[in-house]
């Protein structure tokens, strides 16, 4: 009986690979540490999760600027981002490898003691040239592919503009822009008697379409049936119907943020392919549905002043926020 038990034990040992030293068991590699987020995300509506994943991370890309504004993604080579450093009086170029350089400096070439003298909003025109607003010069200018600089428009009814701020092109080549006094030493220094919203037709005709207390960021809905304009002074976002002749209907209140007790105010904005606004406001970037619902807020560690969709798929939201540049990947493509 003992012999039969011994044979049975040996058989089990052989079948289990007995007779040699056991193979060492490798310890599983520790999972990588999650990338720390440079800010927080506030989710207010279930629809927000379809636009910004629950694992989305805010990244801090660069810093050391005076006050950043007006970003735009440029499809040239691997692509790059341009944005304004307003008190630095320059347009900055950020490349995907992290390189930061001056694209244009100085913007304003005259003498000044202090102030927000440089550029603000920047866009790309239908020909692929860079078009930007100039605070102290009271005009819109262009930089062509060969580097030459020219004036796009600088007067209305015989007077210079106040301090052009932001701009957006209609698909027919018409340029719409806002003209508050924010870049001037005082509001009393403005040349125009109102803070206007203007239209520059391809033939050069300039029309004042409307005025607001503090017009700022501006962008079209995807089908161009509406024009959205932020009002930094009043603390809300307006929606205007766009008529067949390019004029605007009466302003309709989209969303009021004037009672929100957080730093920042309605400023720069962009619109995604679904018609949602990504608009800087109190505390961060407000994501606003076309019907005016506040879906959520992206809050970098600095309060952003403007945004741009970038990268090849236009699914990265770049945020210019005070002294720094930030970004976050999102689930919907947007306009520049």
Long-range contacts (C-beta under 8 A, 24 or more apart in sequence): 35-59, 38-300, 38-301, 38-326, 39-284, 39-298, 39-299, 39-300, 39-301, 39-326, 40-299, 41-296, 41-297, 41-298, 41-299, 42-283, 42-284, 42-296, 42-297, 42-298, 42-299, 43-296, 44-294, 44-295, 44-296, 44-297, 45-289, 45-293, 45-294, 45-295, 45-296, 47-289, 47-293, 47-295, 48-287, 48-295, 48-296, 50-331, 51-272, 51-276, 51-287, 51-295, 51-296, 51-330, 51-331, 51-332, 52-287, 52-296, 52-298, 52-328, 52-330, 52-331, 53-329, 53-331, 56-328, 56-329, 56-330, 57-328, 57-329, 58-298, 58-299, 58-300, 58-301, 58-326, 58-327, 58-328, 59-326, 59-327, 59-328, 60-300, 60-301, 60-324, 60-325, 60-326, 61-94, 61-98, 61-324, 61-325, 61-326, 61-327, 62-94, 62-98, 62-100, 62-324, 62-325, 63-323, 63-324, 63-325, 64-323, 65-92, 65-323, 65-324, 65-325, 66-323, 67-116, 67-305, 67-322, 67-323, 68-92, 68-305, 68-306, 68-320, 68-321, 68-322, 68-323, 68-324, 68-325, 69-120, 69-121, 69-268, 69-305, 69-306, 69-320, 70-119, 70-120, 70-121, 70-122, 70-132, 70-133, 70-166, 70-268, 70-306, 70-320, 71-122, 71-306, 71-307, 71-308, 71-310, 71-318, 71-319, 71-320, 71-325, 72-122, 72-123, 72-124, 72-130, 72-308, 72-336, 73-308, 73-309, 73-310, 73-311, 73-314, 73-318, 73-336, 74-124, 74-130, 75-312, 79-310, 79-311, 79-312, 81-308, 81-310, 81-318, 81-325, 82-122, 82-130, 83-122, 83-306, 83-308, 83-318, 83-320, 83-325, 84-118, 84-119, 84-120, 84-121, 84-122, 84-132, 84-320, 85-118, 86-116, 86-117, 86-118, 86-119, 86-120, 86-135, 86-183, 87-114, 87-115, 87-116, 87-117, 87-118, 88-118, 89-117, 89-118, 90-118, 91-118, 91-119, 91-122, 91-132, 94-325, 104-143, 104-149, 107-132, 107-134, 108-134, 108-135, 108-136, 108-137, 110-136, 112-136, 115-183, 115-184, 115-185, 116-182, 116-183, 117-183, 120-164, 120-165, 120-166, 120-183, 121-164, 121-165, 121-166, 121-167, 121-177, 121-217, 121-268, 121-306, 123-167, 123-168, 123-169, 123-336, 124-336, 125-169, 125-175, 126-169, 126-173, 131-167, 131-175, 133-164, 133-165, 133-166, 133-167, 133-177, 134-164, 135-163, 135-164, 135-182, 135-183, 135-184, 136-163, 136-183, 136-184, 138-162, 138-163, 138-164, 138-191, 139-164, 140-164, 140-167, 140-175, 140-177, 140-200, 152-200, 153-200, 153-204, 153-206, 155-206, 156-192, 156-196, 156-198, 156-206, 156-208, 159-191, 159-192, 160-191, 161-191, 161-192, 161-198, 162-190, 162-191, 162-192, 162-195, 163-190, 165-215, 165-216, 165-217, 166-216, 166-217, 166-218, 166-268, 166-306, 167-218, 168-218, 168-219, 168-220, 168-227, 170-220, 170-224, 170-242, 170-246, 171-224, 172-202, 172-246, 173-202, 174-199, 174-200, 174-201, 174-202, 174-246, 175-199, 175-200, 176-200, 176-209, 176-218, 176-220, 176-227, 177-218, 178-215, 178-216, 178-217, 178-218, 178-229, 179-215, 180-214, 180-215, 180-216, 180-232, 180-233, 182-214, 182-216, 182-232, 197-229, 197-240, 197-248, 199-246, 199-247, 201-246, 207-246, 207-247, 209-240, 209-247, 209-248, 210-240, 210-248, 210-251, 212-238, 212-251, 216-266, 216-267, 216-268, 217-266, 217-267, 217-268, 217-269, 217-279, 217-280, 217-306, 218-269, 219-269, 219-270, 219-271, 219-277, 219-335, 220-271, 220-335, 221-271, 221-275, 221-290, 222-271, 222-273, 222-274, 222-275, 222-335, 228-254, 228-269, 228-271, 228-277, 228-279, 230-266, 230-267, 230-268, 230-269, 230-279, 230-280, 230-281, 231-266, 232-265, 232-266, 232-267, 233-265, 234-258, 235-259, 235-260, 235-265, 235-266, 236-266, 237-266, 237-269, 237-277, 237-279, 237-288, 254-288, 254-292, 255-286, 255-288, 255-292, 255-294, 257-281, 257-282, 257-286, 263-303, 264-303, 264-304, 264-305, 267-304, 267-305, 267-306, 268-304, 268-305, 268-306, 268-307, 268-320, 269-306, 269-307, 270-307, 270-308, 270-309, 270-334, 270-335, 270-336, 271-334, 271-335, 272-309, 272-330, 272-332, 272-333, 272-334, 272-335, 273-332, 273-333, 273-334, 274-332, 276-332, 278-307, 278-309, 278-317, 278-334, 279-307, 280-304, 280-305, 280-306, 280-307, 280-319, 285-317, 285-319, 298-328, 300-324, 300-326, 301-326, 302-326, 308-336, 309-333, 309-334, 309-335, 309-336, 310-336
